[in-house]
Amino acid sequence: MGTLRSLLPSINSLVVFEAAGRLSSFTAAARELHMTQAAVSYAIHRLEEQLGTVLFLREHRRVRLSEMGARFHADVAIGLSHIQRSAQDLRASAAGSHVTLSCSTAFAAFWMVPRMARFREDLPQVDLRIQTADRDLDLLGEGIPLGIRGGAPADWPHYEAEVLAPEEIYPVCGAGYLSGVDRPVRAADLLAHRLIHLEEPFRSAATWRDWFASAGIDGTKVPSGLRINDYVLVVQSVIEGQGIALGWRHLVEGLVSKGVLVRLTGHALTTGKDFHVIWPKEARLSRPAQDVRDWLLRQRMAPPARS
C-alpha cells in the first residue's frame, strides 16, 4: 500500500478524474463536485504528472479520455463504485433501524402525520425521521435514503421512482365558510369568492389560473386575494374561514372526509403528473428503509386515517 500511496497520494484526484471522464468535461465535473473548473483542471494535471501519462486529450471546448486514460478510467470507476457501496452499507448498518424521509412540510403535516399511528403499528421496529425543507434536498449528497417528489421519473435520472399518488386538484373551503355565503356550484361561481393563492417559491405548483383554464374559464379573470408561500398556512387559513384555496387531493382528502374541509364544485384539475417515492439508484437501501418504502407504497390502497 505504500507504493500505491506514492502513486496516488489523494483519493480526491481519483474522484475528480472519474467525474471528468464520465462527463467528458472539466466544467461539468466541477459543477457536479462543487469545485471550480480551475481546481478540476489542476487535479487532473497533477494526476497526469504522478502517473507519467496523458489521461485526457484537450480539444476545442471539450476534453476526451486518451486510450490510456480510458483504460484507467474503467478501473477507477469500478473501484470507486465498490468503495461507495461498501461505505453506504456501513453507514446503513451503523444507523440501525433509523430511516430518514425527505418531503415537503405539507406532505409531512397532511399525509404522513395522520398516518403515523398506522405506521407505528405496522413498523414498530423502525425509527422514522421526517426531514422537511423549503426545497427538494439532494438525497445522495445528504445521505438520505427516501424522498417524496412531485413530477416525472425523467426529472430524477439518478433515482428509482414509484408512484404514490396522482396530482388531482380541486377547490376547498372551511366548514364554516359557507354559513354566510351561497355555496358555489359551478367553477365560474368561484370568481365571486375570496380566493387564497399559493405562491410556491421553490417547487412548481399549479395555480388558480391553471385550474380555471382547465374548466374553460379565462384565467385573467381570476380575482386577487390572500397570497401565501407555504401550503400548510394556506390550509390553515382555509380552515379559519379566510377563503377558498386549491386542495391537492392526496393532502386534503383526510380533512375532507372528517368534515374539516369541504370540497367545492365537481371540477378537478388532473395534471398528469404524479407524486413519487424516490430513492438513489447508486445506494443500496437498508432493510428498514426498504420496509418504509414498501409501507409508503401500500398506502396507495389504504383510505386516509380517521380519528
N, C-alpha and C positions, 0 to 999 in steps of 0.2 A: 504493500500500500504506500510505502514511502516513495517508490518510483512513480506511482500514479499521482501522488501529491505534487511531485516536482514537475510532472507533465501538465497537470490541471490543478493549479492552486486554489481555484474558486469554482464552486458549482454554479454560481451565478452566471459565469460565462457560458456554461452549457445550456442553461435555461434561456439565455438571450439567443444563443445560436439556434436552438430548436425552434423558437418562435420566428426568428428571421427566415430560417429555411422553409418552415411550413407556410409562411405568408408571402415569401419571395419579396420581402420589403422590409427595410430597416425602419421606415416611418410607421408602417402598420404594427411592427413588433414593439416599437416604442410606445405606441398608443395602447396596445394590449397590456404591456408590462408597467405602464405608468412611469415611463422614463422619457428622457429627451432623445431625439434622433441622434444627436452627437454622442450621447452615452452608449447607445447601442452600437454605433459605428466604432467607437473606441474599444468596446468589449470584444467585438469581432476581430478587430485589428490585433489586439493583444493575444487572442486565442490563436490566430494565424501565426503570430510570432513564436508563441510557445510550441506549436506543433510543427513549425517549419514548412508550412504548405499553404497555398491559397485555397480558401474554402468557398469563396464567392467570386463570381465574375461580375464586376461593376460595369453596367451598361447604362445608356442614357435613360434616366428616370426610373431605372429598375435594377434589381440585382437577381442573380440566379446562382444556384449551387454549382460549383465546379464538379468534375467527375469524382475527385477525392472527397469533396465536401458532401456530395450526395451519399456516398458510402458511409461516411462518418455520421451524417445526419440520421440515417436509418437506425444505426446502433444507439445513438444518443436518445432518439425518440422512444425506442423500446425500453431503454434503461430508465429514463425519467418516468415513463408511464408505470413501470413496476414499482419504483420508489414512491410515486404519488399514491398508488393504490394501497401499498403497504402502510404508508403514513395515515391514510384515511381509515384503514381498518383499525390501526392502533388508536386513533382518536375516537372512533366509534366505540371501541372496546372500553376505553377509559371513561367515556361518557356514560357507560352502562345503559340504563333504561331512559336516560334523558333524550327527548326529541324536541327540536325546535321547529315551529311552523311560522313561516313568514306570510303575513297577509295585511290587508288594509284594516284600519281601525273599525270601519263599518262592518266588514266581514266578521271580525272578532266579536263585535258587540251584538250584531243581529243574527248571525248564523251560528257561530261557534259557541258563544257563552250559553245560549238557550239549550244547547245540546250537551253541555258539559256533564250533567248528571248521567246521561246515557253513555257518554264517553268513559266516565269513571267506572260505571257498571260493567261495560264491555271490556275495557282495558285497564284494570286496576293496577297492573304492574308498571304502567308507563307514566313517567313524569313528563307531562307535556308543558312546553314553554312556548307561549304565543308571543311573537315579536312583530309589533306593528311599526309602520313608518309612513311618512308622507308620500314617499315614492317607492317603487319596487326595488328591493335590495338585490345585489349580486350574490346569489346563493353560493356559488363556487368560491367567490372571494371572501365571503363571510363565514364559510364553513357551515352553512345551514342546509339540512337535507331536503326540506319540503317547503313549497310555497304555493300560494293561491294567486293565479294571474288571470286577467281577462284579455282575450284576444284569440289568436290562431296559433297552432303549433309552429308554423313557419316564422312566427315572431321570436321564437326561442330555439334556434338551431342546435344549441348545446344542451338541451334539456329534453327529457321524456315528458309527455303530457297526456293526461286522461281527462275527459270532460266530466265536470262536476255538475254544472247547471247551464242551461241556455240563458242568453240575455233577453229577457222579456220585461217590458217597462209599461206601467200603467199609472194613472193618477190616483193619489190617495189623500185623504184628509183625516183630521182627528175626529173622534166620535162626537165631540161637542160642537164641531164647526157647523154642522148642518142645522143646528137648532134655531139659528137666526137667519138662514138664507134658504132659497129654493135649491133643492138638490139638482146639480147639473146631470142631464141625461145624455145629451149629445156632446161630442167633442167640442163643437163650436160654443156650447154653453159656458165652457171654462174661460172663454175670453173675457167674461164679465166678472170673474172672481179674482181674489188676491192669489197670485202665484208666487211660490218660493223657488228661487233658481239656485242650482248647484253650480258653482264656479270652481271646478276641479283644477288645482294648479299644476299637477304633475301627470296624472293619469288621464287618458282620453275618456270622455263621458258624454253620452247623448244629452241633448238639451231640450227645452220646451219647444224650440223652433223645429227640431228634428221630429219630435212627437206630433206636433200639429201638422207638419208636412206629410207625415205618414198617414194622417187622417184626411188628406186632401185640402188642408187649410193653409192659406198663405202665412208663412212664418213671420213675415214683417208685421203682422197684426198682433203678435204676442205682447201682452202688456208687461211693463217692467214691474219689479216688485223687490221683495227682500232677496238679497244675494248673499250666499254663504259658501265658504270654500271647504267645508267639512261636512260629509254626508250624515254623520252622527248628529250634528247640530241641526241639519235640515230636518231630520226625522223628529228630533225633539221639538223643534218649532212647530211642526205639523201637529204633533200630539197636544201641544199647548194651544192649538186653535189659531195659529198665526196665518194660516192659508193652506193652499193645496200644493203638493210637490209631486214630482215623479217618483214612483216606487219601483225599485228593482225587485222583481218577484221573489227571487231566491233569498233576498234580505228581509222583505217586509211581509211575506206570506204568513209567518208566525204571528205577527202583530195583527194582521187582518183576521186570521182565524180566531183570535182572542177577543176581537171587537175593539181593540185599542185604536186601530186604523180602519178606515172604510175605503174600499175600492170604488172608484167613480167611473162611469161610462162603461161601455162594453168594448172600447177600443184599446188595443195594446200594441206597442211598437216592438216588433221582433227584429233584432238587428242582424241575425245570422251569425253573430259572434257567440262565443261560449266562455264560461269561466272554467278554468282547469286546475287540477292538482299537477304540479310540475316537480321534477327532481333532476339533478345533474346527470347527464349520460356518463360522465367520466368518474362519477363517485359510486361506490358500492354502498347501498343503503344497509344500515344495521337492521337486525331483526326487529327491534322496536319501531324503527322508522318505517319499515315495510308494513308493520301492523297498523300504524297510524294512517299511512297512505290507503291501505285497503279499507280501513274503517271509514275514512272520509268518503271513499267511492261508494261504499254500501249505503251511505245516507241519501244517495240519489233516489232510492226506492222507499225511503222512510219518510213519514209525514213530519212536519215541524213539531217540535216539542210543545206540549201544552202544560200549563201549571194549574 
